[in-house]
Amino acid sequence: VLCGASMYSRCLVSLGVIYALFELANNIYFGTQNEDINNWIYMYIVSPVIWTSIFVYPHAVFISEVGKGIMRPETYARERASCCCV
């Protein structure tokens, strides 16, 4: 994902998103096979959905901005300066 982002490659960053979504589906599917009904909802559904959302959101925004032409090597300096952290 970092290599794809440094090359402004939507395809490589998308692979990271697809993998994260696959792992989420895997956690939900195999987590629901658990016998302990009290903890499985939080451990295998709620928590993975939250963490996957936190991971996928910035990647999806990056993919969108690269697709729109906002984030390019030529405009990176301007976009970096527009961040509230700089």
Backbone bond lengths (Angstrom), bond angles and torsions (degrees), N, CA, C in turn:
res aa  C-N    CA-C-N  psi(-1)  N-CA   C-N-CA  omega(-1)  CA-C   N-CA-C  phi
1 V - - - 1.444 - - 1.525 109.73 -
2 L 1.315 117.57 -42.96 1.460 119.59 179.67 1.520 111.60 -65.42
3 C 1.318 116.74 -39.26 1.465 120.46 177.75 1.521 109.91 -63.93
4 G 1.315 117.83 -43.48 1.462 121.82 178.58 1.510 112.10 -64.15
5 A 1.335 116.83 -38.74 1.463 120.15 179.11 1.512 110.87 -68.84
6 S 1.321 118.21 -38.33 1.460 120.02 -179.84 1.530 111.88 -69.98
7 M 1.343 116.31 -23.24 1.472 120.23 176.36 1.524 111.98 -96.97
8 Y 1.334 117.86 3.04 1.468 124.19 -177.72 1.532 110.74 56.22
9 S 1.334 115.33 42.81 1.455 121.65 -178.77 1.526 109.80 -99.96
10 R 1.334 115.54 112.53 1.465 120.01 178.66 1.515 111.10 -65.27
11 C 1.308 117.02 -35.26 1.459 121.50 -176.62 1.534 111.43 -65.47
12 L 1.317 117.54 -45.51 1.461 120.15 -178.48 1.521 111.95 -68.46
13 V 1.325 117.13 -37.88 1.462 119.65 177.65 1.527 109.46 -69.29
14 S 1.321 117.15 -35.15 1.463 120.70 178.13 1.520 111.47 -63.25
15 L 1.323 117.51 -32.52 1.466 119.91 177.22 1.523 111.27 -61.48
16 G 1.331 116.98 -38.94 1.460 120.42 176.54 1.517 112.00 -64.09
17 V 1.329 117.01 -39.49 1.461 121.50 178.46 1.527 110.37 -66.74
18 I 1.319 116.40 -44.01 1.463 120.30 179.46 1.527 110.57 -62.52
19 Y 1.322 116.56 -41.24 1.461 119.85 178.27 1.530 111.13 -63.44
20 A 1.323 117.62 -42.67 1.469 120.67 179.18 1.526 110.95 -63.01
21 L 1.316 117.35 -41.07 1.464 120.35 178.58 1.524 111.47 -68.30
22 F 1.328 116.65 -35.78 1.464 120.63 175.23 1.522 110.48 -62.84
23 E 1.321 117.13 -44.60 1.457 120.64 178.77 1.523 111.63 -64.23
24 L 1.332 117.49 -36.12 1.461 120.75 176.29 1.525 110.63 -63.23
25 A 1.321 116.91 -46.74 1.461 120.56 178.40 1.526 110.73 -62.47
26 N 1.308 116.48 -38.68 1.459 121.64 177.96 1.531 111.00 -63.39
27 N 1.333 117.04 -44.85 1.465 120.80 178.23 1.518 111.77 -62.42
28 I 1.315 116.59 -43.43 1.461 119.89 -178.72 1.525 110.47 -66.67
29 Y 1.333 116.59 -45.30 1.466 119.44 -178.12 1.519 112.05 -63.09
30 F 1.327 116.19 -51.97 1.462 118.80 -177.15 1.520 112.05 -77.01
31 G 1.322 117.68 -24.22 1.457 120.41 177.32 1.506 112.77 -70.55
32 T 1.320 116.50 -29.78 1.460 119.15 179.81 1.526 111.98 -77.36
33 Q 1.305 117.48 -5.97 1.463 121.25 176.44 1.528 111.54 -83.24
34 N 1.331 115.98 -4.21 1.461 122.19 -176.36 1.536 110.96 -71.96
35 E 1.316 115.64 145.41 1.462 120.87 -179.89 1.528 112.74 -82.69
36 D 1.335 117.76 -25.26 1.461 121.44 -177.45 1.527 109.14 -80.13
37 I 1.306 116.09 98.58 1.459 122.35 -172.55 1.527 112.12 -73.50
38 N 1.326 118.49 -22.16 1.462 121.23 -176.06 1.524 113.03 -73.57
39 N 1.304 118.51 -35.78 1.465 121.02 -174.20 1.523 114.30 -105.17
40 W 1.307 119.13 -14.25 1.460 119.44 -171.22 1.518 112.90 -68.75
41 I 1.333 117.75 -30.30 1.465 118.92 -178.96 1.519 110.45 -63.69
42 Y 1.316 117.58 -47.23 1.457 120.19 -179.73 1.520 111.98 -71.68
43 M 1.331 116.62 -46.49 1.460 120.40 -173.30 1.524 113.44 -70.76
44 Y 1.314 117.61 -33.67 1.453 119.20 -172.11 1.522 114.34 -113.50
45 I 1.320 118.21 -6.51 1.462 119.27 178.65 1.523 111.10 -124.69
46 V 1.311 117.90 -59.89 1.466 120.79 -173.02 1.525 111.51 -65.60
47 S 1.310 117.08 -53.35 1.461 120.64 -177.82 1.535 112.49 -61.69
48 P 1.326 120.55 -48.39 1.467 119.08 177.92 1.531 113.46 -63.00
49 V 1.327 117.91 -34.66 1.464 119.53 178.49 1.525 109.98 -65.36
50 I 1.319 117.24 -42.18 1.469 120.41 179.30 1.521 110.79 -63.72
51 W 1.324 117.04 -49.34 1.472 119.80 -177.47 1.523 112.01 -67.66
52 T 1.312 117.48 -37.12 1.461 119.64 177.37 1.519 110.51 -66.60
53 S 1.324 117.52 -38.85 1.468 120.60 177.35 1.523 111.32 -62.92
54 I 1.332 116.34 -41.55 1.462 120.38 177.72 1.524 110.69 -63.36
55 F 1.311 117.74 -35.08 1.469 121.64 179.22 1.522 111.77 -76.99
56 V 1.315 117.75 -42.88 1.465 121.42 -172.02 1.533 112.41 -75.92
57 Y 1.319 118.56 -35.54 1.464 121.17 -174.73 1.532 113.46 -55.33
58 P 1.347 120.86 -53.61 1.469 118.40 -179.66 1.524 113.00 -64.65
59 H 1.329 116.38 -31.37 1.460 118.86 177.78 1.523 110.59 -67.99
60 A 1.326 116.82 -41.67 1.464 120.77 179.37 1.527 110.98 -65.45
61 V 1.326 117.46 -38.87 1.465 120.55 177.36 1.524 109.90 -65.61
62 F 1.320 117.12 -41.88 1.466 120.30 177.98 1.529 110.73 -61.97
63 I 1.321 117.20 -44.99 1.464 120.84 178.80 1.527 110.05 -60.95
64 S 1.312 116.79 -41.67 1.458 121.22 179.49 1.527 111.34 -64.75
65 E 1.333 117.35 -44.18 1.456 120.38 -178.79 1.522 112.18 -68.86
66 V 1.311 117.68 -35.28 1.464 119.97 175.70 1.524 109.51 -66.44
67 G 1.321 116.63 -40.67 1.462 120.53 179.32 1.521 112.91 -64.78
68 K 1.330 117.03 -36.15 1.463 121.11 179.43 1.521 112.76 -81.11
69 G 1.327 117.21 -10.77 1.455 120.92 -179.53 1.520 113.39 87.53
70 I 1.317 117.32 7.24 1.460 120.35 179.26 1.522 110.45 -72.31
71 M 1.322 116.53 -43.31 1.457 121.60 -178.71 1.527 108.84 -103.44
72 R 1.316 114.77 105.98 1.469 123.37 177.85 1.517 107.89 -137.82
73 P 1.314 117.90 164.88 1.471 118.08 177.08 1.532 112.00 -58.24
74 E 1.335 116.54 -32.48 1.464 119.78 -178.32 1.528 112.22 -73.07
75 T 1.312 117.88 -30.53 1.467 121.76 -176.46 1.516 113.09 -102.70
76 Y 1.330 117.33 4.20 1.463 119.80 -176.14 1.525 111.94 -61.20
77 A 1.307 118.69 -42.91 1.474 121.55 -177.96 1.531 110.85 -60.56
78 R 1.326 116.36 -42.32 1.464 119.93 178.77 1.528 111.14 -66.06
79 E 1.333 117.02 -44.47 1.454 120.93 179.93 1.536 111.51 -66.78
80 R 1.291 117.19 -34.65 1.470 120.38 177.62 1.515 109.99 -66.33
81 A 1.314 117.86 -39.35 1.462 121.59 -179.77 1.516 111.82 -70.96
82 S 1.330 118.39 -21.51 1.464 120.30 -179.77 1.528 112.51 -82.46
83 C 1.302 117.12 -5.23 1.461 120.79 178.73 1.524 109.70 -73.06
84 C 1.321 115.98 142.73 1.463 119.76 -178.34 1.527 112.29 -71.34
85 C 1.321 117.64 -14.66 1.468 121.02 -176.64 1.514 112.83 -85.71
86 V 1.320 118.43 -13.20 1.469 120.89 -175.29 1.501 109.73 -91.60
